[in-house]
Each structure stands twice: as C-alpha cells, then as structure tokens.
Amino acid sequence: MNQQTCQRVKDILRDFVQQTAQQARQQDYSLEELKQEYPFQSLFFRDEALVAFKYQRSIVTKLGQRLYPRLVEAIAQERYRHIYRDYRLSVTLDSNWWQTIDQIVSELRMASRKPDHQRELNTILVTPSSGREEERLIVLDIFLADFSPGPLYLELKTLKPNLDICDETKRKILAFEAFMHSEGQPVMVGKYKVQRPNRQAKGFLAFPYGIRNRYTHHFTQRVMDMSQEVLIGAELWDLLGGDGTFEQLLAIVDEVRRETPLL
C-alpha cells in the first residue's frame, strides 16, 4: 500500500473505533443484569471480562457490516476504479444451467458429492441448452469489475458461516462464473464494460481474518472448494493490494490500537 492508502486505512480504523466506543459507552450494562443474561458464561468470565464479552458480541456484527467492506474498498482503490458494494447483477442463464447449479449445491449440502470447483463449472458450461433463458438477480457483496486478470466477486463472511450461507454463496459463485465465462452481450457496470466470455472472472467466499492451516469449519469444507473458492485472512488482503498488504494492515491496526483508549 502506498502512503495515501495507508492513511486512508488508518482513518477508517480510527473512525470505526471512535464511533463504536462511543456507542458502547452509551449502553448502560448492569453487571447484575449481565449475570442474569449470561449466567453460564459468568462461570468463565469475571466481572470485567463479562462486560467485555457483551461488547464483543456487538462489535463483531459491526465489523462485518461497517468495517471490512470499507477496508476492502479503500485498499482496492489504489489499483482499481470500478469497485462496488452490494452490487445487483442480473444473471441470465439457460434454465438447464440453473437446474444444474441447484443440483450441484443440493448434492454438496447433502454431502453426496465432494466440492471440486473446476469440475462443477465445467459441468454447468457443457449442460445442453433447453432453449429457455431464465434471469435471476444476485447481490455481490464486493464486485471489482476492472480487477486484473478478470472481474472479481467477493462474498465477505465471518469464519463460521452456517450451512444456508455456504449454500447461497456457492450458488452465487457458480452462477457468477458461469455467466461471465459464457458467450453473451457485454455487461455494463457503471461506465465500465465487462466483455463476455471472460474466463478469468472469479468468485470467492472471503474471510477477512483467520489462518488457513487452522481452519476446520465443517459446513464451509462440505460445500466450498477450499483451494479454489475460499480466501482466508492474509490471502484476501494480499490479493487486493499486493504481497505484503496484510502485514502493513496489521501494523496500522497496532498503531491505531495504541492511539485509542480501551472500552
């Protein structure tokens, strides 16, 4: 990251901490009420830790909704211009292709097949046409239309998504790539034209934190091809900003942490 990007990231982190801390202080958490609300957690957390536990549950939600998308956008802006959050993409595929996608996801959910992204995508692309097109709207968490080498879709989630979230993300990734890889009219994304077929287009389930060799969440591993469809921690940030971006991000986080008071 260049100096401007680093400063932008620092400003986002500082602003998030200040706003979140202010909102947390406005909450009047009575220790007795917390012990009633979390009686079993109080076996493990002493008074100060129990209050921190309550704050943590609220902060985790805010991290996913407010912080991670802003950081992704800020870091990507150093290299790319056409970056969108919650992008509504109209995907038109042959109805047989949609049926194939739905069948693949259903079989993965039931653990009757093992995830293999390239095989799944090839199966969709060679499915015989029915002659009937079907349009579905999919919402992309993060869409980098001008990403190099091809359009990039990221679905930002916490480390342990439930089975329904894994299913829906898998369906969106397969639909996105099948649409982008197939012949068809270019897609106008704002003023940017995405040509089709674009066989470099990629979709990922992206976790903003975590370590791959320690990741064992069953639902993700059941549905997703871990090597082809999942980014964990440093892999996400380095993909967006280049090698070393995650280490820079950690340094900025530590700097902001030292500058701001604890809750």
Protein Blocks (a to p, Z undefined) as FASTA:
>chain_A
ZZklmmmmmmmmmmmmmmmmmmmmmpccdfklmmmmmmmlmmmmcfklmmmmmmmmmmmm
mmmmmmmmmmmmmmmmmmpmbdcehiacdddddfklmmmmmmmmmmmmnopaccdfklmm
mmmmmpccehiacddddddfbacfkbcfbdcddddddfbdcfklmmmmmmmmmmmmmmmm
pgcddddehjaccddddfkbccddddfbdcfklgccfklmmmpcfklmccehjlmmmmmn
oghklmmmmmmmmmmmmmpccZZ
